Amino acid sequence: MTTPAVTTAEAVPSDTKEFGIVAKLAAEAFGTFLLVFGGLGVALFSNPSSAPLPAPLAIGLSIGVGIAAFGHISGGHFNPAVTLGTAVAGRTPWKRVPGYIVAQLVGGAAGALILWIAVRTLPNLSNVQTIFTQLSNGVDDLSPNKFPMAAGLLAEVVATAVILAIVLAATSKRAARGVAPWAIGLGFAILIQAIAPITNASLNPARSTATAIFAEPSAIGQLWIFWVAPLLGAAITGLIFRGFGSPEDVIVTGAPGAPSFTTVEGVSTRGASVEEVEEAGHRHDEAERDDRTFDEGDDEAADGAIGEGALGEGAPGEEVPPAAEAPRSDEDDAKNFFDQNK
């Protein structure tokens, strides 16, 4: 494929600008807050007999809604593993990775804090930490079905690799428009349902950290598993897409959900990173300078031709022959006749 990453063929409004870094970080924090507060709130408070919405589906819908609402601002990652994987795949600038991860951790912790405060208001509740330990991710004794660490690591690595493949494929430039939020959200719901009996389904280090903060020390002691496994799975998929994916998909500014749109002096840079936007601007400026130089050269050449030939003013002491008159045609004579008789 030789398709350039920055193309002028796409109709993008010239006044459309990319959101600033503060807006992006705020979107990532709020989206992760929605995931933890909404998705885990259903798991924490809902009664299966009276609430027909399963917790995995609630988490998936929370992610889909967050991407649909804020994806055009930040890309809608809401997950350190997605941020790392898209950076490895070339979809997210590396300089944004630390800020995104910090924002996701802050948003997730805020969502868990609201749930913790709500649980504390319940009467006759002696140990809130036990409830959050059951909500946290774990293996061995903390696994819902006592799965060992090997099974937990394998499940988290594979599930995160699969979900990042869905993210990268659904946000490809060739993918159908508008399907990414729901493809990603439903993908999360399916994978969470699949591995929930093994680890209580993390796939997201920010989600795991948010509940572990308020859980017993045993959950915090296993938190590293739910950082290493999702990040490893996301990195594997990111490397595969970087090596075998389409070159035109290797530059997207916020990628999952709704890619950002920016322009540089009329040059469309849809899906381009900040570095490439600046590079496109430099190329555009150089092209304009070349055009001006070329035009000035043409003017000078034209002036020289007029001075030395058409008006018969050659160099001193030289006789310049008059320019030969072009032969006249019948059409020229007819045109002169009609002009004279208007």
Order of alpha helices (4+ residues) and beta strands (2+ residues): alpha-alpha-alpha-alpha-alpha-alpha-alpha-alpha-alpha-alpha-alpha-beta-beta-alpha-alpha
